């Protein structure tokens, strides 16, 4: 495989990731992981201004590795939704740029600084 073929394959993979970027639907929110608490739990600052203790569900525990500062898709719980939630998806850097261009992260970025 030549260098041009490798570059073309990388670009195609990046475009595919951007196309598959999930956006919040219904009650889902975007959030930033502020602190790992232990186990599969973490403190997440959500777009609505609340800090929730979120957990990684069992089906994603082995696949999803979250660090402080990661952008996440959160689904608040039905009961206790203001304090707790589940992590549904972790965005990659390419997908975060796509969300910024769409304007979905503007409010969150203003709160950070």
C-alpha positions in Angstrom: 0.0 0.0 0.0 1.5 3.3 -1.1 1.6 6.5 1.0 -1.3 8.1 -1.1 -3.5 5.0 -0.5 -2.9 5.2 3.3 -3.8 9.0 3.3 -6.9 8.4 1.3 -8.0 5.6 3.6 -7.5 7.8 6.7 -9.5 10.6 5.1 -12.3 8.2 4.2 -12.4 6.9 7.8 -12.5 10.4 9.2 -15.4 11.4 6.9 -17.2 8.2 7.9 -16.8 9.1 11.6 -18.2 12.6 11.1 -21.2 11.2 9.2 -21.9 8.8 12.1 -21.7 11.5 14.8 -24.7 11.0 17.1 -26.5 14.3 18.2 -28.6 14.6 21.3 -32.2 13.5 20.8 -35.1 13.8 23.2 -33.9 14.0 26.8 -30.2 13.4 25.9 -27.6 16.0 26.7 -24.0 16.8 25.9 -21.6 16.9 28.8 -17.9 17.2 29.8 -16.3 14.7 32.2 -15.0 16.7 35.1 -13.8 14.0 37.5 -13.6 10.2 37.7 -15.2 9.2 41.0 -14.4 5.5 41.0 -15.7 2.3 39.5 -17.6 3.2 36.4 -18.9 6.6 37.8 -17.9 10.2 37.0 -19.0 13.8 37.6 -20.2 15.3 34.3 -21.1 19.0 33.7 -24.0 18.9 31.3 -25.3 21.5 28.8 -28.2 22.4 31.1 -25.7 23.7 33.7 -26.2 20.8 36.2 -23.4 18.5 37.4 -24.6 14.8 37.4 -23.0 11.6 38.7 -23.1 9.5 35.6 -22.2 5.8 35.2 -21.1 3.7 32.3 -23.7 1.0 31.7 -22.6 -2.7 31.8 -22.9 -3.2 28.0 -20.3 -0.4 27.5 -17.9 -0.9 30.4 -15.2 -2.8 28.6 -15.5 -0.8 25.4 -15.7 2.8 26.7 -12.7 4.4 28.4 -13.4 7.9 29.6 -10.9 10.5 30.9 -11.3 13.9 32.4 -12.2 16.5 29.7 -13.9 14.1 27.3 -17.1 15.2 25.6 -19.9 12.7 26.3 -23.5 12.1 25.3 -25.6 11.7 28.5 -29.1 10.4 29.2 -30.5 11.6 32.5 -32.4 9.0 34.6 -36.2 9.1 34.8 -36.0 9.2 38.6 -33.4 11.5 40.0 -32.6 12.9 36.6 -31.1 16.1 38.0 -28.4 14.2 39.9 -27.8 11.0 37.9 -27.5 9.8 34.4 -26.0 7.2 32.0 -23.2 7.7 29.5 -24.4 6.7 26.1 -21.5 7.7 23.8 -18.0 9.2 23.9 -17.1 11.6 21.1 -13.7 11.4 19.3 -11.7 14.6 18.5 -13.0 14.6 14.9 -16.6 14.3 16.1 -16.1 17.1 18.6 -14.9 19.4 15.9 -18.0 18.5 13.8 -20.2 19.3 16.8 -18.4 22.7 17.3 -19.0 23.6 13.6 -22.7 22.7 14.0 -22.9 25.0 17.0 -23.9 22.4 19.5 -20.9 23.0 21.8 -20.9 26.8 21.9 -22.7 27.2 25.2 -20.6 24.6 26.8 -17.3 26.2 25.7 -18.5 29.6 27.1 -19.0 28.1 30.5 -15.5 26.5 30.6 -13.6 29.8 30.2 
